[in-house]
C-alpha cells in the first residue's frame, strides 16, 4: 500500500475513524484476500506467502499472479471505499528452480520502482521491465496484449510483429535514431499487404495510423503489451 504510515499519522479526525479503518484493513488481509486466492482461477496456481500490515508476497504462475494482483487492487479499493488510497507492486518472472529468496528480492526491487513511478506518484505496477499506472496504462496494455494474442493465434497475424515493435520501441527509448517511426510505418505497411485476414489487417492498420504516432511513451506501452503477448503465446503451447 502507498503512504499507509502517513495515513495513520494524519489521516483521521477521531480515534473511532482510526479504529474502524484499522479493523477494515486487517479484515481485508485476513479474509478477503484469502477468498480471492481460493477462487478456482487461482487456488491451484498461486500461494500467499505473506499478507499483513501493508504488504503482500505471492508466489505462483506468472500470468495468474498478474491477474491476482489486478483483482486484489480492484477489490481492495472497492472494500476500503477510498480511491485516494492506492497500491503499488511488482512481479519478478523467474524459472521454477530459481531461489525463492532471490525472487523475493527481485520482486521487492520491482515494487520499489513502482513506488517511484512518475517522481513518486505511485499507484503503479512494475512488470516485464516497465512500470505502468493502474488507472490508465495497465488497462490499455492489457487490452492491446489481448488483441495481439487474438490476431496471432486466431487470425494468422505474423508473430514477428511483436519482436519488430519491441525493437523499434527500444530504439525510440534510447533516442539514438529518430527514424524509428518511419521504419515502423514502413514495416507495418508491408505487413498489412502480406496479411490476408481482414481483421488482422485492420488491427495492424490501427497500430500504424493511430498508436505509434502518439509519442515515445505510447510506443513503450505497445512494446510492453508485445512482451506480455509473447510470453502468453509461448506458454499457451
PEUR-V683638 format. One record per helix or strand. SS is the DSSP state (A for helix, B for strand). FROM is the first residue (numbers start at 0). TO is the last residue. Records with the same first field share a line. If there is no record, write none. Layout:
SS=FROM-TO + FROM-TO
This chain:
A=3-9 + 14-36 + 61-79 + 99-114 + 116-119 + 136-153 + 159-173 + 179-193 + 197-213 + 215-234
B=45-51 + 54-59 + 88-89 + 123-126 + 129-132
